[in-house]
């Protein structure tokens, strides 16, 4: 192809041949949202829904944008390139003055994308006057391996914060990020946008962030790995618990896992990559492990190079999950602000295939939970979507309706009887659980009554 010849004549990143990599898995109920080039046409985003959109870019940044590229329909892209060259797209939020709203934006390179080190996205939330509430950016990294990357924005209701506290219209602004260095091109991205709404507390909580916590790294769990298959997106993340999980990964692939973490608990995780077909050469930042919180905000990550022999990467110890962590100045503490499903995302650089073979490569995930489950802060109202922030999704109301703000599993494990603990761990719905428990009690009562009748028959009294 002419385009391929042009690539070989220029310095900078080139497309890397890699095994067939599964496409990013968008939510089953994902809705389309056209990214507008100005605020006047911005589509509304409702917390609790998930949206699919796109961010325009330079067509020359994609080596092969064929019919299976996942680019969405042509109308979407044409709408995004409406005569503006800054590449920004806008979305709208209608917010009250009580709830905190988070918006995560996952950017997915299209097949054949040729990203440079500094290529990525930036996400801002602004009020109706253009005042920035938050800004976050993320880039593809020095490995230059095409992969989903996630940035986030928020309108936070915080005591003493004079900005972005009023109800009204807010805007989510997504922009391309590039270093502008030689070989860098503004790649088009497909986008998954997920807005979340966190209700206020029933009563005020402390704003003091605990300064002391157990920072020692515990020994990783040792056991025979349980076979799992990582998901291809946040909404398809595979549930894992404390223990050892075994999986496989091919170069260029990103796998998603989720771990339920209660208030007061600490999450420790590491990942191990098996040896390749050969052990000559080296790929920098070949294996990446990233931890995201329940609203898909990055907590921390760990990366390691690969030379063909087995390697491991481990997250640094982080504080327990506490509501007050939101008042911390920096991550990882700041992002460990609520209980719920935390995401472990593993990526293996596409360049590994060229250096060490197509694989698949063995992957081992080790997860340990420290600390002690505690009561949550007690929310007043429901989150959107329901059950995100350690709330009890089984009841009619939020966490405080269950009494203490702990997740359903934590309450059953800490306070319930063995039958309820087993039900909670198995993940059976509350209605089914109740029927099982009542049925068990009924059966036990009948057996005891029958036993008493037999005893009376064998030992009559005058």
Secondary structure by P-SEA (a helix, b strand, c coil): caaaaaaaacccccccccccccccccccbbbbbbbcccccbbbbbbccbbbbbccccccccccccccccccccaaaaaaaacccccbbbbbbbbbcccbbbbbbbbbbbcccccccccccbbbbbbcccccccbbbbbcccccccbbbbbbbccccccccccccccccbbbbbbbbbbcccccccbbbbbbbbbbbbbbbbcbbbbccccccccccccccccccccbbbbbcccccbbbbccbbbbbcccccbbbbbbbbbcccbbbbbbbbbbbcccccccccccbbbbbbcccccccccccccccccbbbbbbcccccccccccccccccccccccccbbbbbbbbbcccccccccccbbbbbbbbbcbbbbbccccccccccccccccccccccccccccccccaaaaaaccccaaaaaaaaacccaaaaaaaaaaaaaaaaaaaaaaaaaaaaacccc
